[in-house]
Amino acid sequence: MTLYSLGIHDIDCYAFREAPHLTKSQKLHQAILPDMSGNSPSRFKRCPACGMLLNKWEESLHGLTVKKRRYDIGVTYDGVVVVSHKFKDVYDGAALTGLRFRQLPDDPMFFDIYPIRAVQFDSERRRTQFISQCDVCKIYREVVGANPVMLKSGTMIGEKEFVRTDLEFASRDAKNPLFLCGEEAKHALSSAKLAMLDLEDDVTISD
């Protein structure tokens, strides 16, 4: 069974914060370490102790509009993956499975996506680091060590299926799971030549 991870580029916007005012030099570092100093509206539920988002994947995305509009798939600086109508048409046309689509309320040309099913990441084998766990919400501020992708023994993913890892990687608001897919899903996406989508053959399953 050959599995693939989705490499996703930023679309230069935020889902849960206002865009901060940055110098030209600071903007160059956004793809490496996104600035999270912009104001976050009070409607988003956060831990009172550490400020981590508590209901990230169910929050309404009112206010989110896509800047890099030629991308068929991209990710906000705070981890929300967004796709075009073309991506959804390919998904539907090839009868792919596993993704939840939500049309953006203020930008209906795009959808946010999230895999329904989670698979177990082998953090011990990968030597993933868990940094600064909050005493209140129990969420880690940072999780480092995602690539190459290592899944626990017995993991099964359908040929047309998309899944996510049970762990979320990166720091603070930027944390999100890895998106993975099977061989037929990869072929359908590759054949469609979707803009800015990278598919990596870097997933292994522990013996």
Protein Blocks (a to p, Z undefined) as FASTA:
>chain_A
ZZdddddddehiafkbccddddfklmmmmmmmccfkbccdfkbccdfklopafklmmccc
ehiacfblmbcbdcdfkopacddfklmmmmmmnopahiacdddfklmkbccdddfbdcdd
dfklnopacehiafklopafbdchjbccdddehiacdfkbccddfbdedehjlpccdddd
dfklmmmmmmnopghiacddfbccdZZ
